[in-house]
Each structure stands twice: as structure tokens, then as C-alpha cells.
Amino acid sequence: MRILILFAALLLFRGAVSTLSAQTTGLEIGNKPPEIKLPTTRGDTVALSSLKGKLVLIDFWATWCSPCVEEQSDLAKLYRKYKQTAFINGNSFEIYGVSLDAKKPNWENFIVTNKINWIQVSDLKFWRSPVAKTYNIQGLPFNMLIDGKGIILAKNIHGNDLEKEINRFLRKQ
């Protein structure tokens, strides 16, 4: 009986590890992230791939996430500072905000109130969003920095570490 229980536990563990590794395939530094095509607050769909040629920060966040809300002012400073900057791997800087909100009024009001002027998209499906599943989002905030060719340069970096990483790719004049 013990052997059967042990065998069953081993099979369950193996299945869990296989599922986890399958979810993270393609999300490693040096790979291209999966495409994201989601609507803005106005309903226009913006594809991540449309930002080719730019250094892009994919920012997964939500209005109900306190650390995400706190981070938005830092992102605003980075956006103002680097938006028109040339990088060795991108001709400018863009933030592609992916909200995991479920209530459109909360999301829209936050964007307006905080004067967020970079790209914001959401399917308003909360944790059930196919994008959250594809990117294996386990907690917020989460981000990825990708270059002009769509290659992942860094993952889950915030604050001063994020700015240092962006600075690493400044084009030397």
C-alpha cells in the first residue's frame, strides 16, 4: 500500500513539474515573449509586436495591488526620462501596461487620475486572463524588459535596479 501511495505521489509531482516548466517555456532571458494583443480603455487593440524597434517594459499590474499602485509614479518618471532616448537595442522607450483588473471603471479612473500616458491594455478578466496564464503570472507587480527585436533582457526588476538595467542599454554618443 505504501508503495502505491508513494508511486501516486511521484506521478503527481512529476505532472506538476511538467506543467510548471511548460508554462515558463519561452519566458527566459534571451527568448522572445509570447504575443499579447489586448484592448485599451477605448477598445483599440494594441499588440506587443507593434512596438518592435523600441526598448519595452511590459508591466503587469492592477489597481487593487498596492505595490503596483506605488510603483506607477516611478514608472512615470522613467517614462518621461527615457521616452525619446535612443538605445543600443531600441530607438525609444515604451511601457506596455497589462492590467489584471476586473472592473473597467477602476482601471480607467486610475489611469486618468494618475495621468498615465503610456500604453495600457486589459481584457478585464482578472487572474483568469489568458495572458496571465501564458506568462505564468504568480504575483504582482511583474515586468519584463524587452529589446527592439523582442528579446527578453530582464525580468521582475523594480526601482533603482530597473533604471540601472535601462541605463545599461543607452546608446553611447
C-alpha positions as CSV (number, residue, x, y, z in Angstrom):
1,M,0.0,0.0,0.0
2,R,2.8,2.4,0.9
3,I,4.4,1.8,-2.5
4,L,1.2,2.6,-4.3
5,I,0.8,5.9,-2.4
6,L,4.5,6.8,-3.0
7,F,4.1,6.0,-6.7
8,A,0.9,8.1,-6.9
9,A,2.7,11.0,-5.2
10,L,5.6,10.7,-7.5
11,L,3.4,10.8,-10.6
12,L,1.5,13.9,-9.2
13,F,4.8,15.7,-8.5
14,R,6.1,14.8,-12.0
15,G,3.0,16.2,-13.6
16,A,3.1,19.4,-11.5
17,V,6.8,20.0,-12.5
18,S,6.0,19.3,-16.2
19,T,3.1,21.7,-16.1
20,L,5.2,24.4,-14.4
21,S,8.0,24.1,-16.9
22,A,5.6,24.1,-19.8
23,Q,4.1,27.4,-18.5
24,T,7.5,29.1,-18.3
25,T,8.9,27.9,-21.6
26,G,9.9,30.9,-23.7
27,L,9.9,33.3,-20.8
28,E,13.6,33.1,-20.1
29,I,16.1,35.9,-20.7
30,G,17.3,35.7,-24.3
31,N,13.9,34.4,-25.6
32,K,11.1,36.2,-27.2
33,P,8.0,36.6,-25.1
34,P,4.6,35.4,-26.3
35,E,2.5,37.9,-28.2
36,I,0.0,40.0,-26.3
37,K,-3.0,41.6,-28.1
38,L,-5.4,43.3,-25.8
39,P,-7.7,46.3,-25.9
40,T,-7.0,49.8,-24.4
41,T,-9.6,51.7,-22.4
42,R,-11.0,53.0,-25.7
43,G,-11.3,49.4,-27.1
44,D,-8.5,49.7,-29.6
45,T,-6.4,46.5,-29.7
46,V,-2.6,47.1,-29.3
47,A,-0.2,44.2,-30.0
48,L,3.0,43.9,-28.1
49,S,4.7,43.2,-31.5
50,S,3.6,46.6,-32.8
51,L,6.3,48.1,-30.5
52,K,9.1,46.4,-32.5
53,G,12.2,48.6,-32.6
54,K,11.7,50.0,-29.1
55,L,13.0,49.1,-25.7
56,V,9.8,48.0,-24.0
57,L,8.9,47.4,-20.4
58,I,5.9,45.0,-20.1
59,D,4.4,45.9,-16.8
60,F,1.8,43.5,-15.3
61,W,-0.2,45.4,-12.6
62,A,-3.6,46.1,-11.2
63,T,-5.3,48.9,-9.3
64,W,-6.1,46.6,-6.4
65,C,-2.4,45.8,-6.0
66,S,-0.8,48.3,-3.5
67,P,2.8,47.7,-4.6
68,C,1.7,48.2,-8.3
69,V,0.0,51.4,-7.4
70,E,3.0,52.7,-5.6
71,E,5.3,51.8,-8.5
72,Q,3.3,53.8,-11.0
73,S,4.9,57.1,-10.0
74,D,8.4,55.6,-10.5
75,L,7.3,54.3,-13.9
76,A,6.0,57.7,-14.8
77,K,9.5,59.2,-14.0
78,L,11.2,56.6,-16.1
79,Y,8.8,57.1,-19.0
80,R,9.3,60.9,-19.0
81,K,13.1,60.5,-18.8
82,Y,13.6,57.8,-21.4
83,K,10.6,58.0,-23.9
84,Q,12.6,59.8,-26.6
85,T,16.0,58.2,-25.7
86,A,18.0,56.1,-28.2
87,F,19.2,52.7,-27.0
88,I,21.6,50.2,-28.5
89,N,18.7,47.8,-28.9
90,G,15.8,50.2,-29.5
91,N,15.1,53.6,-30.9
92,S,13.0,54.8,-27.9
93,F,11.4,53.6,-24.7
94,E,7.8,52.4,-24.2
95,I,5.9,50.9,-21.4
96,Y,3.2,48.4,-22.2
97,G,1.0,48.2,-19.1
98,V,-1.1,45.0,-18.8
99,S,-3.7,45.4,-16.1
100,L,-5.2,42.4,-14.4
101,D,-8.2,44.4,-13.2
102,A,-11.7,43.1,-13.5
103,K,-13.6,46.4,-13.2
104,K,-13.2,48.8,-16.1
105,P,-14.2,52.0,-14.2
106,N,-11.5,51.3,-11.5
107,W,-8.9,50.8,-14.3
108,E,-10.0,53.9,-16.3
109,N,-10.2,56.2,-13.3
110,F,-6.8,55.2,-12.1
111,I,-5.2,55.9,-15.5
112,V,-7.0,59.3,-15.8
113,T,-6.4,60.4,-12.2
114,N,-2.7,59.4,-12.3
115,K,-2.1,60.8,-15.8
116,I,-0.7,57.6,-17.1
117,N,0.2,58.3,-20.7
118,W,1.8,55.1,-21.8
119,I,0.1,52.2,-23.4
120,Q,-2.5,50.5,-21.1
121,V,-4.3,47.3,-22.1
122,S,-6.5,44.7,-20.3
123,D,-9.1,42.1,-21.1
124,L,-10.6,42.7,-17.6
125,K,-10.5,39.0,-16.7
126,F,-8.5,39.4,-13.5
127,W,-6.4,36.2,-12.8
128,R,-8.5,34.3,-15.5
129,S,-6.8,36.3,-18.2
130,P,-5.3,34.1,-20.9
131,V,-2.3,36.4,-20.9
132,A,-1.7,36.0,-17.1
133,K,-1.8,32.2,-17.7
134,T,0.5,32.4,-20.7
135,Y,3.0,34.5,-18.8
136,N,2.6,32.4,-15.6
137,I,1.9,35.4,-13.5
138,Q,2.0,34.3,-9.9
139,G,2.1,37.8,-8.2
140,L,2.0,41.5,-9.0
141,P,3.8,43.6,-9.9
142,F,5.7,41.7,-12.5
143,N,7.6,43.0,-15.5
144,M,9.9,42.2,-18.4
145,L,12.2,44.4,-20.3
146,I,12.5,43.5,-24.0
147,D,14.7,45.0,-26.7
148,G,13.8,46.3,-30.2
149,K,13.9,42.8,-31.6
150,G,11.6,41.5,-28.9
151,I,14.2,39.6,-26.9
152,I,13.7,39.4,-23.1
153,L,16.6,41.3,-21.4
154,A,15.5,41.2,-17.8
155,K,12.6,40.1,-15.7
156,N,10.9,41.3,-12.5
157,I,13.2,44.2,-11.8
158,H,11.9,47.3,-10.0
159,G,13.0,50.7,-8.6
160,N,16.7,51.6,-8.9
161,D,17.5,48.2,-10.4
162,L,15.1,48.8,-13.2
163,E,16.7,52.2,-14.0
164,K,20.2,50.7,-13.9
165,E,19.1,48.0,-16.3
166,I,17.6,50.5,-18.7
167,N,20.8,52.6,-18.4
168,R,22.9,49.6,-19.5
169,F,21.3,49.8,-22.9
170,L,21.7,53.5,-23.5
171,R,23.3,54.3,-26.9
172,K,26.7,55.9,-26.3
173,Q,27.1,59.1,-28.2
